[in-house]
Amino acid sequence: MLLFEKFIHSGLIQIKDLCYEVIPGFFTSGSIVEIIQQNFPDEKPHEIKAAYDKILRCIPEMWKILLKSINPLNTESIPKLLICLENGREVPFLGAVTKLFYKLLLSEMFETPTAEKHWEENYPSINFTKLYSVANQNGLPPDCHCLNFRLVHRAIFTLEKLFKFGQVVSKTCKACGLYTENLFHLFALCPKLTPIHNFLKDMLHNIFIDYPPDIVNLINYEELMIFGYLGSSKIVNTYFLNFFLSIARLCIFKTRNLKVFHDKEIDTVRLFKFTIRKYIEYAYTYYKIKHQQQIFDKYFLRNNSLLRIEDEKIILFF
């Protein structure tokens, strides 16, 4: 083993180091003895030759045949590896960026959520990339992120779902006592939520006031309450719109839980006004401390008729 270390210290590290530079084939044992003894003159020639023979015996015969027929210096020391993508495209390994390797890793680890099949069947044109982007929108309160995630993945235990599991005796909504409590009923269709929905629709009318009427007429309110606004616009502040809708969903869900678990009722409109003001104030203070006022302006003030900042005070027009 010590003798092999002397091979390494003499520069004989790779197979190509044992080959001639001009002609194909391996060095003779005499040449190897000369190379080793230049650095370690006390090494005995027969021991060097024996070690060299062991190295040659470790090389596969097919490799020896190839190396005797080609000049190793004319070949790449690093093999040309290619990454084969699903679309048949090949990318050179050495030219690949970290983002590509990360995507390949995710493709092996990622499993499509089962909820996607349900949404695709009912809403074939839904854009899941945009849906996940809206659900995980930057700057949302943690409670909103959590609720959005559960909603998108249909992981909210409505009374309809609990009834199927045998956990409750009735799947009828406890607030209205008339209809089955599923996701759409919980967030958009329950008659008991009429005051909050009338309020939200008035606010949405103000948000979309400058939007082309033919496009506004295509917007489905129930879908808006479940998924948020998945479109893009230079007229409407879509960040604030989805922030607004996320807070509304959170307040509706809290109102529902109070009724289901504590049999108590609360004014959802009042809760919404208090909650959205609180979180806007948090955001304003945060961006001000970070000296990122321009980000707050972009997210909350630009193209927004419902919110103003005057003398560092938040003014909501509702």
DAURVEN-V805709 format. One record per helix or strand. SS is the DSSP state (2 for helix, 1 for strand). FROM is the first residue (numbers start at 0). LEN is the number of residues. Records with the same first field share a line. If there is no record, write none. Layout:
# DAURVEN-V805709
SS: FROM-LEN / FROM-LEN
This chain:
# DAURVEN-V805709
2: 1-8 / 14-4 / 28-11 / 44-14 / 60-9 / 71-3 / 92-3 / 97-12 / 114-8 / 127-8 / 141-11 / 158-6 / 182-7 / 190-17 / 212-4 / 220-7 / 237-25 / 267-22 / 292-9
1: 18-1 / 25-1 / 81-3 / 89-3 / 171-1 / 179-1 / 306-4 / 312-4
